[in-house]
Amino acid sequence: MALKQKGGEISTEAKKRRRVGFANIDTGIEASECIKVFLVKSGDEVGSTNSFCINPVDLNQFFGEDGKIYGYKGLRVNIWLSTVSFHAYSEITFESTSDGGKGITDLEPALQDIFGELLTEKEQFLQTFSTERNFIRNIASDGAVVPCKTSEEDDHSSNSNSEADGSMIKVIRMKQDSKPVGLLYSRLVPLVLLLVDGGSPIDVTDPRWEIFLVVKKVQDPLGDCITNVLGFATVYRFFHYPDSTRLRIGQILVLPPYQGQGHGCHLLESVYSVAVSENIYDVTAEEPSDYLQYLRACIDTKRLLCFQPIKPAINSVVSCLKEGNLSKRICRSSSCPPASVMEIARQKLKINKKQFLRCWEVLIYLNLNQENSKCTENFRAWVSDRVKSDIVDKDAVDSRKHLVEVPNDYDHDMTFVVCWLQNGGEPDGIDSNPGGNQSTQDEQLNELVKKRLEDIVKITNKVSASPRN
């Protein structure tokens, strides 16, 4: 860590000439305004602010309750993060420091919270580009290449993608509890903290964690093979009663320079490939971001479009929306996918029920004549009815569900029991009839329907623009 102060020392005479006055109150500066993080792949890029600059989700969280830095004038913190070894080097510059009432923020502990022991001095940092140039390759060589085969109906599978420059992109799957893989993940943790909203490290000693790495193998000018990490996903194996396993995606991140190139899809498809080949119960995601939800919906919708067993059910709903009067409840109820269809999609494609329902509306919309005003009106009414039904069903469940904390020998905050109240009873403190203005509720419902329709159209456009298998 380099620390530099601009300008010379204030002379003794200048200090003597100071008069008593009211000090300016230090309002501080937000961390995100003065800290820049750059990704670099060679020593030549270190020190340059023209390198690829990432946009952390929330740097302020590492600097106190208000996320501000105090006591500095003209503060600039530049951090260079190596994509070769994932070590980091920081350079801190400022014009002056003074205690304006809230002290002078110690920057080093906050940076250590993000980068830990990976934060090094400049000379050591520069050396890592040569001493650890094979760090990723050596660890990835022990992993298994995952073929991109996401359903039993895919006759083709590919272990890698060839690029125009002759490089190869592969997804490598490794157990998280091995020491080398744990070391690699520990070096990826700063990226999780910086780029994943609410991200936190996983337990690398738990054997149920796996990591999927999307890597790119290229040849350097000397002819040596260099392996770069483009992105990764962590996946946890849950027991599913009575004798199965569920895969849950904990984290998925594509490094910013490689985003928008299909690597996130490649990772998700690889997870599904493993789920299908090992007959996993299904695949879920832990607190997925809006973008991950969108990405999963696009991938799963494409897979379902090619899945023959569900086509009769889709055609039945489409026919209803074309000809039916949606004021009749029988037509609306028939628009829900049959349980048998959702079950076969889970068995063959490993798509869980909640995810299937999210894709179902897109599948229907894709098969409608979108230029037919009657069809689109019926579709909107159908979506509106489904949104309203979702809210009613959720409220009905929540009104009967009550969480009770129970003590344990490990961590009291992590243990609770879910109680279901009998006969529609209510736990203390829960109002089953929140009331509210009817027009306000209608307005809120319309906003939810509008948002749902926008999401459906967005996914439809993406799926329609992509080649189908």
N, C-alpha and C positions, 0 to 999 in steps of 0.2 A: 504494500500500500504506500503510495507516494503522497506526501503532504507538502503543499507549497503555499506560501503566503506572498501575495503580490505587494510590491512597494517596500520601502525601507522601514526601519524602526522609527517611532515617533520620538523626536528629540526631547531632552530634558527641559530645554527652554520652552518648547511648545506646551509641555505639560504644565509648567509654571504659569503660563499665560492663561490657562483655562480658568474660567470664572464659574461660580456656583450658578446652576440653572436647573430647569426641569428636564429630566432625561426623557428621551423619546421612548414610548412603550414599544417593545419588540412584538410585532404581530406574527413573526415567524414566516416561514416559507414552506409550502407543501413539498414533500419529498419528490413527487412526480414532476415538479417544475424545475428541479435542479439536478436530478440524477438521470443519466443516460446509460443504457446498457447496449453494447455493440457485440455482435457475433463475428468472430474472426476465425479464419482457417489457416493462417500463416503468420509468422512473426513480422512480416513486412506490413501487415495491416494494423499492428498494435501502435497506439498513439494517434491514429487517424480517426477523425470523427466522420469520415466519409464511408466508413464500414457500415454493414447492415445494422440498423438500429431497431431494436424490438420495442414493443409497446406493452409493458407489464399491465396486468389487470388492476393492481392496486399496490403501489409502492408505499403509500401512506400507512398501511397497516403495520409496518415494521417500526414506525416512529411514534410511539406513545398513543394516547387515546385520541388526540386530535390530528394525528398524522402529520405534524409539522416539525420542522427543524428550527431551532432558535440559536441566536448568538452570532450569526455569520452575516457578513456583507459581501455580496458578489460571489456567493458559493456556487461552485460547479463540481459535480462528481461524475466522472466518466469511468465506466467499467467495461473492460474488454473480456469477453467470455469465449474461450477456445472451443471450437466444435471438433477438435482433434482429441483432446483429453478432458475437456470440460472444466479445466482450471480457470481461475479468474484473476485479474489484476485491476486495481482501482487507482485512479489518480484524482486527488482532491485539491482543488485550488480555491482561494478566497482572498478578498482584499484585506479584511480585518475581522477581528472578533471582539465582542463586548457583551456583557451581561445586561440585557435590557429588562430584567425582572423575572425572566423564566430560565435563567442559566444559559450555559453553552452546551448544546447537544453533543454528546460523545457519539460520533458516527461509527466508530469501529465495531461496537457491540451489535448495532443494527445490521451492518454488512455481514458480520459473522453469523447472525441468525439466518441469513439467506444463503451464504456461500460456505460457511463453516471453514474447514481446513483447506478447501479448494482455493481460498483467497491467498495469493502468494505475492512475493516481491517481484519486480519487473524482470530482473535477471533470471530468476528461477522460472518465471512464467514463459519467457522466451525459449528457454531450454526445453520445455515440455513439447514443443512442436517437433523436435527431433527425437528426444528420448522416449516419447510415448506415441509416436506416429503409428505404431501397430497395436495400440491398446485395444481398440474396438475389434480389429480383425482377430486378435488372439482369443478374445472371449467369444465372439460370434462363431468362430470355427467349431466350437463344441455344441452349437445349437442345431436344431432340426429345421430344415427348410419346409415351409408350409405350402402345399399346392393350393391354388385358388380353385377350389371345388366346393360350392356352397349348397348343393342339393344332390339328391340321389339321381336326378334326371340329367345332371350335367355329365355328358360323355367326355368332355374335354377338361383338362386341368393343366395348369402351368405352374412350374416351380419358380419362375422368374420372368421378368420383363426386360427385354433388350432395348436400350436407348440408341438414338441415332449416332451418338458419339462412341458407341462400342461398349459403354458401361452396362452393368447388370444391376437390376433392382430386385431384391428378394425380401421375403418376410421370414425372419428367424424366430423360432419359438424355444424358450429356455425356462427351466425351473428357477424360481426366484431364490430358493434357499441355498444354492451353491455359493461358495465364497466369492469367486470371480464375478458372477452375475450380480450378487449383492453389492459388490464394489462398483460395478458399472451403474446400477440403479442409484446408488448413493450419490454418484456424480451427476445424475440427471435430476436429482431432487430440486436444485435451484431453479431449473426450468419449470418444474411443477409449481413451485411457490410463486414464481413470477408470472406464469402464463395461464395457469388453471385457476379459475375462480373458486375460492374456497379449498384449493388443493392442499393436501398434507401428505407426508411420506407414508408409505405402507410398511408393514412389518416384514423385513426381508428374511427373517428367520422362520416365518410361517411357510411350511412346504406346500400349502394349498394355493399360494400365489404363483402365477406364471407371468412372464413378460414376452410380448411379441415386438420384435424390432423390425422396422422396415429399413433396410440398409442398401447403400449404393456402392458397388465395387468399381473402382476406376484404376487406371494405370497412370503413375506419375511419369515425368520425363525420363526417369532412370529405368523405367520398365517394371518397377515394383507395384504390387497390388495394394491399393489403399482402400479401406472400408470406412464409409461415413454413415452416421446415423441420421436418417431423415425424419424419423418419428417413432413412437412406441405406444404400446397399450399394455396396461396391467390387468390381469384377469384372475378372478378368484373362483375356486371350486367350492360350491355349497352342496351339502347333502340335501337331497330331495326325497322326502318320504314316499314310498317305503324303501326303495332300493336303487335310486337314481342319483344323478348329479346335475346341478344347474351351474352354468357359467355366468358370472356377473362381471361386466366390464367396470373396473374401478376408475381408471384414468386412461385417457387417450389424447395424445398430443402429437401434432406434426410441427416440427421446427418452422418458425415463421418464413425463412427463405424458401421453403419447399411447399408451402401451403398453396392450395388451389391447383395442385397437379395430380390429384387423385390418390394420394398416398393414404389419406384417412379412409377412403373406401377400400383400399387394398388391405388395410389392417382389419377393418370390420369383416370383410369377406373371408379373411384368413381365420378369424375367430369362429365364424359360421362353419367354415370348412372343417375345423377340428370338431365342432359340436356334431356335425353330421356324421363324420367318419367314426367317432367314438360313441355315437348314439346317446349324446347328452340329452337331458330332458328338454331344456330350452336355454335361450340366451337372454339376459336382462342387462340393464345398465344402472349404475348407482348414481342417483341425482344428476342425470344427464343435462347438459346445457341445451339451450334452444337450438343451437346449430347442430349438436350431435343428434338431437331428436329429428331434425330435418334430414340429416345425412342418413340416419337409419331408415327413416320413412322412404326415402328415395330408393335405397338399396333393396329393402324388403318389398316395396311395391313392384319393382322390376322382377324380383324373383317370383312373386305371386302371379304376375302377368303371364309367366311361362308355365305356371303350375296348372295342369289340366283338371285335376279333381275339383277345383273351385269354380270353374267356368260356368257350369249350369246354375249355380247359386247367383253369380253375378248377372247372368242373362235374365234370371227371374226378376231380380230387383230392377234392372234397367227397363224391362217390359212394363213393370208396375209404374215406374216414373213416367214412362211415355204415354201410357193410356189411363192410368188410374186416377181417381179423385182422391187427393191426399187428405181431404176432410174426413175420409173414412178411416177409422183406426185400424181396420183389418189390413189396409194397404201399408200403413206405417209399420205395423208390427212385422209384416212380411219382409220389410227392408233390412231387418237385422240378420246377420249371417247365421246360418244354422250351426248349432254346437258341434255337430259332426264335422263340418267344414273346418272350423277353427281347430278341432282336435287333430285332423289329418295334416293340417299345415304345421301344427306344433310337432307332430311325430316326424314328418319328412323334412321340413325346413327349419325346425327349431325356433319358430317365431311364436312368442308367447301371446296369450289372449289379448292383453292390453295393446300390444304392438299391432296385432292383427286388426283390431278395431280401428286403430289410427290409420292403417293403410286401406281399410275397407272403403271408406268414403272416397279416397282417391281412385281406387279401382272402379267404383261406380261412375265417377265423373269422367274418367278416361274412356268409358264405353258409351257415354251419352252423346247425342248430337247436340253439341254446345251452341249451335246456331239456332236451335229450336227454342223459342222463348218459353213454350209450355214446359218443355223438359227442364230448363234451367229454373223456372219458377217452382216447379215441383221439387227439384233437387234442393233449392234453398229452404223450402218449407220442411223437407225431410231432415236436413241438417239442423234447422232450428229446433225441430222436435227432439232430435237426438241430444242436442246441447242441453235443452230443458230437462230431458230425462236424466242426463248425467248429473245435473245439479240436484235434482230431487232425490235420486238414488244415493248420492254422496251425503246429503243432509240426513237422510233416513239412517244411514249407517253410522254417521258421526254422532247422532243423537243417542245411540245405544251403546257407543263405545266409550270406555272409561279406563284410563291408565292408572295403575297403582304401583308405586315404587316399592321394591322389596330389598332388604339388606342382603349383602353377600360378603364373602371373605376377600374380595379383590377391589372392586370399584363400585361404590354404592350408586353412582350416577348412571351406570351402564345397565342396571337391572330393573325391569318392570314387568308387570303382568297386565295383559289386556282383558278387561272384564266386559261381558255383554249383558246388558240389563234386561231383565225379563219384563214382558207385558208392556213394552214401550215405555218403561220407566226412564227417569232422567237422573243423572248424577247431580249432586249439589253444585250450584253455580252455573249450570248450563240452561240457557233459555231456548226452548224448542220452538218458540214463535217470535223470532226477532222483529217481525212486523216490517214496517217500512212503506214508503209511498209506492203505490202500484205503478205509476208512470215512471218512477225512478228505476224500479225493478225491470220494467219493460225496456227501458233505455239501456240498462246494463246487459240485459239478455241480447239485445240487438247488437251491441258492441262485441259480445262474445261470438255471436254468429258471424258477424263481419270478419272478425279475426280468424275464425275457423275456415271460412270460405277463402280468405286470402292465402292461408297456409295450404289449402287443398290445391288452389290454382298454381301456387309457386312450385309445389312438388310435382304436379302434373306437367308443367312446362319443362322441368328438369328431366323427368322420366321420358317425356316425349322426344326430347332432344338427344337422348342417349341411345346408342345402338342396343338392340335387344338380342339376347342369345338365341 
